[in-house]
Amino acid sequence: MFLVTKIKAPVLTLSFRLGDQLQAVTILNRTMSSRSSNPGSVVAPYTPPEWARKLQYVPSYKLDLSMHHTPVHKWNIPSISGGFRLSIKRDDINGGPLSGNKVRKLEFLLADAIYRGFKHVITAGGVQSNHCRATAIAARQHGLQPHLFLRSHTQNPHMLDCVGNLFLDRIVGSDIYLIPQRDRYERDIKPKMQRLADEIQRKHGERSYLIPIGGSDQVGLFGYITQFQELIEQGVMNRFDDIVVTIGSGGTACGLAIGNYLTGSKLRIHAICVCDSPVYFHQHISDILDQLGLSGVKSEDIINIIDGHKGRGYGISTEEELTFIASVANTTGILLDPVYTGKAARGMVHEFAYNADRFQGNRILFIHTGGIFGLMDGRMEAVMMKEESMGNKVYDSIKISMFNSTE
């Protein structure tokens, strides 16, 4: 049940009664009486690649949200050692505010929601979640109301910044529910999401579509089943030995690993942890393999999950990590984010130097999964403002006057 107390419009405090325990969340932005009109979203029938058609589950529909066949090109990070030749797959530029790996998953998740007549979408993530931002924008564009459960260090909405992904969440009118940072998805968050769905159904007679953290389930992973087919069409199978990707919720890495396995590709898939552990992710991938009818396949046999590069923890940055991000941007023009790709790329470079034998060859493809808006949450400012920073090249009028000097 919900206990609702209006504090100060448009801020509400809602409490969920879960068993004998009363837990509070905070909702921002709007009251539930407002509605958005559906602009006439069109979902199209989906035909999977030939090699994926025997899976036990295959989505029936797909929504066109992003640009596909994103570029693959060389990536000359100066600090690479060991003779490795690095390239990058640019899923960071497959759209504007919808860019990144989450959009590929949402093409299937939101198609399912729209086709089945849901009016609300409920999902969860960190306070600067790329997945929540992409979900909120895509849902709003297709006439669905987004509801976001965001893990936060503060439960006070007035202490929350309006920057980065969170700014985009709020500007599209998401209902935002602040929950404790320590909350776990299955134990804490999923029950709260279901309670909210039940309340919306009771008050408005409308159904809500629940999307797990990261969109990482048997529906969402087809975003990277289709991306693997795209890699085949781009000739990646013959041009590279290994693929490296970030793993934060598991769907992207799982889709790539399944595609690699089903096609008989000789590539090796490596996923660098930015949270949790290899044990956790192998179990998650194994669960999805079972759901797809691949119970005879072991996660450990189709993907190498690399730990040791989470730094201080999920979403928490060290100065060294931020300096690496700034250096890569300054020397290559590629923008990494501090939560996912920054940690993964830095970890990859470390593995090149100290664990080169884990790679089966020297031709490496890094999958850039996006996250540019995470750069804009303020954490990079201290690094950029250092006098010796490569990004601190802002000159005053005295310096400019030197260009006009006749001396």
PADRENDO-457058 format. One record per residue (C-alpha): x, y, z; residue in one letter. Coordinates in steps of 0.05 Angstrom, whole numbers, padded with zeros to 5 digits. Layout:
% PADRENDO-457058
REC       xx       yy       zz   r
REC        X        Y        Z   a
...
END
This chain:
% PADRENDO-457058
REC       xx       yy       zz   r
REC    00000    00000    00000   m
REC    00020    00073   -00008   f
REC    00019    00126    00045   l
REC    00023    00194    00011   v
REC    00039    00259    00045   t
REC    00043    00323    00004   k
REC    00100    00365    00030   i
REC    00109    00421   -00020   k
REC    00085    00418   -00092   a
REC    00110    00388   -00136   p
REC    00148    00345   -00085   v
REC    00114    00285   -00053   l
REC    00139    00235   -00002   t
REC    00113    00165   -00012   l
REC    00122    00107    00036   s
REC    00119    00034    00015   f
REC    00096   -00018    00066   r
REC    00135   -00080    00048   l
REC    00119   -00136    00097   g
REC    00128   -00108    00167   d
REC    00178   -00055    00145   q
REC    00161    00016    00124   l
REC    00209    00044    00073   q
REC    00208    00115    00046   a
REC    00224    00142   -00022   v
REC    00218    00211   -00051   t
REC    00184    00231   -00115   i
REC    00203    00292   -00155   l
REC    00177    00334   -00212   n
REC    00103    00324   -00223   r
REC    00038    00298   -00195   t
REC    00009    00234   -00223   m
REC   -00052    00271   -00251   s
REC   -00014    00298   -00311   s
REC   -00013    00256   -00374   r
REC    00024    00255   -00440   s
REC   -00008    00239   -00506   s
REC    00016    00181   -00548   n
REC    00043    00209   -00614   p
REC    00027    00145   -00651   g
REC    00087    00102   -00637   s
REC    00099    00049   -00690   v
REC    00130   -00018   -00674   v
REC    00153   -00063   -00729   a
REC    00157   -00139   -00732   p
REC    00226   -00165   -00714   y
REC    00263   -00219   -00752   t
REC    00325   -00243   -00716   p
REC    00389   -00264   -00751   p
REC    00387   -00335   -00777   e
REC    00435   -00359   -00724   w
REC    00390   -00333   -00667   a
REC    00323   -00361   -00691   r
REC    00326   -00425   -00651   k
REC    00331   -00389   -00584   l
REC    00274   -00407   -00537   q
REC    00254   -00334   -00532   y
REC    00256   -00283   -00590   v
REC    00221   -00215   -00587   p
REC    00165   -00205   -00637   s
REC    00172   -00130   -00645   y
REC    00224   -00075   -00649   k
REC    00222    00000   -00643   l
REC    00269    00043   -00685   d
REC    00305    00089   -00636   l
REC    00377    00094   -00658   s
REC    00426    00096   -00716   m
REC    00457    00029   -00730   h
REC    00523    00008   -00763   h
REC    00561    00057   -00719   t
REC    00632    00068   -00742   p
REC    00692    00024   -00726   v
REC    00759    00059   -00729   h
REC    00829    00061   -00700   k
REC    00838    00089   -00630   w
REC    00908    00112   -00615   n
REC    00912    00117   -00539   i
REC    00985    00138   -00526   p
REC    00995    00095   -00464   s
REC    00982    00028   -00498   i
REC    01039   -00021   -00492   s
REC    01055   -00092   -00515   g
REC    01044   -00082   -00589   g
REC    00969   -00081   -00584   f
REC    00930   -00049   -00641   r
REC    00867   -00018   -00614   l
REC    00803    00002   -00650   s
REC    00736    00027   -00624   i
REC    00663    00013   -00641   k
REC    00625    00079   -00632   r
REC    00559    00063   -00599   d
REC    00568    00129   -00563   d
REC    00545    00165   -00627   i
REC    00484    00123   -00646   n
REC    00437    00181   -00627   g
REC    00434    00248   -00591   g
REC    00407    00246   -00520   p
REC    00388    00173   -00533   l
REC    00459    00152   -00549   s
REC    00494    00092   -00519   g
REC    00484    00017   -00510   n
REC    00419    00025   -00471   k
REC    00383    00050   -00533   v
REC    00394   -00015   -00569   r
REC    00361   -00052   -00511   k
REC    00303   -00002   -00508   l
REC    00286   -00016   -00580   e
REC    00260   -00083   -00557   f
REC    00237   -00066   -00487   l
REC    00195   -00006   -00506   l
REC    00168   -00042   -00568   a
REC    00143   -00096   -00521   d
REC    00112   -00045   -00475   a
REC    00078   -00006   -00531   i
REC    00052   -00067   -00568   y
REC    00022   -00095   -00503   r
REC   -00013   -00029   -00487   g
REC    00025   -00005   -00425   f
REC    00021    00069   -00408   k
REC    00077    00075   -00357   h
REC    00149    00051   -00354   v
REC    00183    00039   -00288   i
REC    00258    00026   -00281   t
REC    00316    00038   -00235   a
REC    00390    00056   -00231   g
REC    00441    00103   -00200   g
REC    00427    00176   -00194   v
REC    00468    00188   -00258   q
REC    00442    00126   -00293   s
REC    00451    00126   -00369   n
REC    00397    00073   -00374   h
REC    00347    00114   -00335   c
REC    00361    00176   -00377   r
REC    00353    00138   -00442   a
REC    00290    00104   -00417   t
REC    00259    00170   -00394   a
REC    00271    00205   -00460   i
REC    00250    00147   -00505   a
REC    00188    00133   -00463   a
REC    00167    00206   -00465   r
REC    00178    00209   -00541   q
REC    00131    00151   -00550   h
REC    00076    00174   -00503   g
REC    00094    00133   -00441   l
REC    00103    00163   -00372   q
REC    00172    00147   -00343   p
REC    00182    00131   -00269   h
REC    00254    00125   -00244   l
REC    00278    00095   -00178   f
REC    00346    00127   -00168   l
REC    00397    00105   -00116   r
REC    00422    00166   -00081   s
REC    00465    00186   -00021   h
REC    00412    00237   -00002   t
REC    00337    00226    00006   q
REC    00326    00302    00006   n
REC    00305    00325   -00064   p
REC    00327    00396   -00048   h
REC    00399    00372   -00039   m
REC    00400    00338   -00107   l
REC    00438    00371   -00165   d
REC    00404    00382   -00232   c
REC    00463    00362   -00275   v
REC    00485    00309   -00324   g
REC    00436    00252   -00336   n
REC    00393    00276   -00278   l
REC    00380    00342   -00313   f
REC    00353    00304   -00374   l
REC    00312    00258   -00330   d
REC    00278    00318   -00299   r
REC    00269    00361   -00361   i
REC    00227    00307   -00395   v
REC    00181    00304   -00334   g
REC    00201    00237   -00303   s
REC    00173    00217   -00236   d
REC    00236    00207   -00195   i
REC    00238    00166   -00131   y
REC    00300    00172   -00088   l
REC    00320    00108   -00054   i
REC    00379    00088   -00009   p
REC    00445    00076   -00043   q
REC    00450    00008   -00010   r
REC    00385   -00019   -00040   d
REC    00392   -00083   -00080   r
REC    00349   -00095   -00141   y
REC    00316   -00162   -00126   e
REC    00310   -00152   -00051   r
REC    00291   -00079   -00046   d
REC    00279   -00042   -00111   i
REC    00238   -00091   -00152   k
REC    00185   -00097   -00097   p
REC    00180   -00021   -00093   k
REC    00172   -00017   -00169   m
REC    00116   -00069   -00166   q
REC    00081   -00031   -00109   r
REC    00082    00032   -00152   l
REC    00054   -00006   -00212   a
REC   -00002   -00033   -00168   d
REC   -00018    00037   -00142   e
REC   -00020    00067   -00213   i
REC   -00066    00010   -00234   q
REC   -00111    00022   -00174   r
REC   -00116    00098   -00181   k
REC   -00115    00106   -00257   h
REC   -00131    00039   -00286   g
REC   -00067    00039   -00327   e
REC   -00013   -00014   -00331   r
REC    00061   -00004   -00319   s
REC    00118   -00040   -00355   y
REC    00175   -00057   -00308   l
REC    00246   -00055   -00336   i
REC    00304   -00083   -00294   p
REC    00367   -00043   -00279   i
REC    00405   -00032   -00344   g
REC    00349   -00063   -00385   g
REC    00388   -00128   -00377   s
REC    00339   -00185   -00387   d
REC    00322   -00234   -00442   q
REC    00285   -00179   -00480   v
REC    00337   -00124   -00475   g
REC    00397   -00168   -00492   l
REC    00371   -00173   -00563   f
REC    00398   -00103   -00572   g
REC    00466   -00135   -00573   y
REC    00445   -00197   -00610   i
REC    00429   -00148   -00666   t
REC    00494   -00111   -00654   q
REC    00533   -00175   -00662   f
REC    00501   -00185   -00730   q
REC    00521   -00113   -00746   e
REC    00593   -00130   -00727   l
REC    00591   -00189   -00775   i
REC    00567   -00144   -00831   e
REC    00624   -00095   -00815   q
REC    00676   -00149   -00823   g
REC    00697   -00149   -00750   v
REC    00704   -00226   -00747   m
REC    00765   -00225   -00793   n
REC    00795   -00159   -00771   r
REC    00801   -00171   -00696   f
REC    00821   -00223   -00645   d
REC    00787   -00197   -00581   d
REC    00729   -00152   -00561   i
REC    00730   -00112   -00496   v
REC    00667   -00081   -00466   v
REC    00644   -00053   -00399   t
REC    00599   -00096   -00355   i
REC    00554   -00060   -00305   g
REC    00487   -00096   -00309   s
REC    00505   -00153   -00356   g
REC    00458   -00146   -00415   g
REC    00507   -00118   -00466   t
REC    00563   -00167   -00450   a
REC    00513   -00225   -00448   c
REC    00485   -00208   -00517   g
REC    00554   -00203   -00547   l
REC    00577   -00268   -00515   a
REC    00515   -00306   -00539   i
REC    00523   -00278   -00610   g
REC    00596   -00298   -00609   n
REC    00578   -00369   -00586   y
REC    00519   -00381   -00633   l
REC    00557   -00359   -00695   t
REC    00618   -00400   -00679   g
REC    00661   -00337   -00682   s
REC    00734   -00344   -00661   k
REC    00734   -00277   -00625   l
REC    00743   -00275   -00550   r
REC    00697   -00230   -00510   i
REC    00724   -00194   -00448   h
REC    00680   -00154   -00401   a
REC    00711   -00108   -00348   i
REC    00672   -00101   -00283   c
REC    00653   -00032   -00258   v
REC    00611   -00061   -00201   c
REC    00594   -00127   -00168   d
REC    00638   -00187   -00184   s
REC    00652   -00239   -00237   p
REC    00614   -00290   -00196   v
REC    00552   -00246   -00196   y
REC    00556   -00232   -00271   f
REC    00569   -00304   -00290   h
REC    00507   -00324   -00250   q
REC    00466   -00270   -00284   h
REC    00488   -00291   -00353   i
REC    00476   -00365   -00336   s
REC    00405   -00348   -00316   d
REC    00392   -00315   -00383   i
REC    00424   -00373   -00420   l
REC    00374   -00419   -00385   d
REC    00316   -00373   -00404   q
REC    00338   -00376   -00477   l
REC    00342   -00452   -00478   g
REC    00419   -00453   -00475   l
REC    00423   -00489   -00408   s
REC    00481   -00532   -00432   g
REC    00525   -00471   -00442   v
REC    00567   -00444   -00385   k
REC    00578   -00369   -00379   s
REC    00650   -00381   -00360   e
REC    00662   -00414   -00427   d
REC    00636   -00358   -00471   i
REC    00660   -00294   -00436   i
REC    00721   -00272   -00396   n
REC    00699   -00226   -00340   i
REC    00756   -00183   -00313   i
REC    00755   -00155   -00242   d
REC    00802   -00107   -00206   g
REC    00786   -00041   -00240   h
REC    00726   -00015   -00201   k
REC    00770    00033   -00163   g
REC    00734    00060   -00102   r
REC    00668    00029   -00124   g
REC    00610    00038   -00171   y
REC    00600    00110   -00193   g
REC    00657    00134   -00148   i
REC    00717    00164   -00184   s
REC    00790    00172   -00165   t
REC    00832    00230   -00189   e
REC    00874    00181   -00230   e
REC    00812    00155   -00266   e
REC    00788    00226   -00282   l
REC    00857    00246   -00306   t
REC    00858    00186   -00353   f
REC    00791    00207   -00382   i
REC    00816    00278   -00393   a
REC    00880    00252   -00425   s
REC    00843    00206   -00473   v
REC    00797    00262   -00494   a
REC    00854    00310   -00504   n
REC    00896    00263   -00546   t
REC    00843    00223   -00585   t
REC    00778    00264   -00582   g
REC    00740    00204   -00552   i
REC    00697    00222   -00492   l
REC    00693    00168   -00439   l
REC    00647    00171   -00379   d
REC    00669    00165   -00306   p
REC    00622    00108   -00286   v
REC    00630    00058   -00343   y
REC    00675    00067   -00403   t
REC    00728    00108   -00366   g
REC    00741    00053   -00316   k
REC    00736   -00001   -00369   a
REC    00784    00032   -00418   a
REC    00834    00047   -00363   r
REC    00828   -00025   -00339   g
REC    00839   -00050   -00410   m
REC    00903   -00010   -00417   v
REC    00927   -00038   -00351   h
REC    00912   -00109   -00374   e
REC    00952   -00097   -00438   f
REC    01012   -00079   -00396   a
REC    01007   -00131   -00340   y
REC    00963   -00188   -00364   n
REC    00974   -00190   -00439   a
REC    00967   -00265   -00442   d
REC    00893   -00262   -00428   r
REC    00883   -00235   -00499   f
REC    00886   -00285   -00556   q
REC    00915   -00234   -00604   g
REC    00937   -00162   -00610   n
REC    00879   -00136   -00653   r
REC    00831   -00108   -00601   i
REC    00762   -00077   -00611   l
REC    00734   -00035   -00553   f
REC    00658   -00026   -00553   i
REC    00643    00046   -00531   h
REC    00576    00041   -00496   t
REC    00564    00116   -00488   g
REC    00552    00156   -00425   g
REC    00574    00226   -00446   i
REC    00524    00260   -00401   f
REC    00558    00230   -00340   g
REC    00617    00275   -00356   l
REC    00573    00334   -00340   m
REC    00556    00320   -00268   d
REC    00612    00365   -00242   g
REC    00663    00314   -00220   r
REC    00712    00331   -00277   m
REC    00717    00404   -00258   e
REC    00773    00396   -00206   a
REC    00816    00358   -00257   v
REC    00803    00407   -00313   m
REC    00817    00469   -00271   m
REC    00887    00448   -00251   k
REC    00938    00496   -00279   e
REC    00977    00440   -00312   e
REC    00915    00407   -00342   s
REC    00914    00398   -00417   m
REC    00842    00421   -00414   g
REC    00858    00487   -00379   n
REC    00874    00528   -00440   k
REC    00831    00589   -00427   v
REC    00868    00654   -00439   y
REC    00854    00725   -00416   d
REC    00858    00789   -00457   s
REC    00931    00799   -00440   i
REC    00949    00733   -00474   k
REC    00905    00751   -00534   i
REC    00938    00819   -00541   s
REC    01004    00784   -00554   m
REC    00977    00758   -00620   f
REC    00968    00830   -00644   n
REC    01036    00854   -00621   s
REC    01081    00884   -00674   t
REC    01143    00873   -00632   e
END
